[in-house]
Amino acid sequence: MTQEEVLKRVITAFEDSAIPYMLVGAIAVNYYGRPRLTHDIDIIVEIGRAQAARIVKLFEDEFYVSLDGILEAIQHGTMFNLIHQHTGLKIDCWMLKEDEFDRSRFPRRQKCIVFDREMSISSPEDLILVKLQWYKDSGSEKHLLDARGILEVQAEALDKQYLSNWASRLSVKDLLERIT
């Protein structure tokens, strides 16, 4: 099974179970910006404790999934993993946070065709902002390069006012200016 097939399986399960999600990370970067290799998939999900057992049931036949891991991720606003048993491919399921930015960007997700299938994906502006935050927090150049690649490829299509406003609010305005 390929990365593409595993992703489609996960997205289908989320959609069939009415679990709101949004692709982020390298798959989203590859869609909007300059492609790069990735070995995992990052997805933001909106779930509560009541859905934790259902997530396990959805994936337990094909994936390693931990109920305790899901409950801990929900409690702490972090992430849990789905690890495909046959391929070892890891899907990081990040919890939607209650902060203003996450609550603002989640409804902005877009339906896009990824791997010949419609999927919900972060808007390019929000992906740039998140990548700038991750660079600020980690110092990892890949995040800055990802943000710059999206900015260059999507240049005219971006809502620059939205980007500028949130960059100021998130204290990454200097980084946005650095890559423009």
Buried (B, 14 or more C-beta within 10 A) or exposed (E): EEBEEBBBBBBEBBBEEEBBBBBBBBBBBBBBBEEEEEEBBBBBBEBEEEBBEBBBEBBBEBBBBBBEBBBBBBEEEBBBBBBBEEEEBBBBBBBBEEEEBBEEBBEEBBEBEBBEEEBBBBBBBBBBBBBBBBBBEEEEEBBBBBBBBBBEBBEEEBEEEBBBEBBEEBEBBEBBEEBE
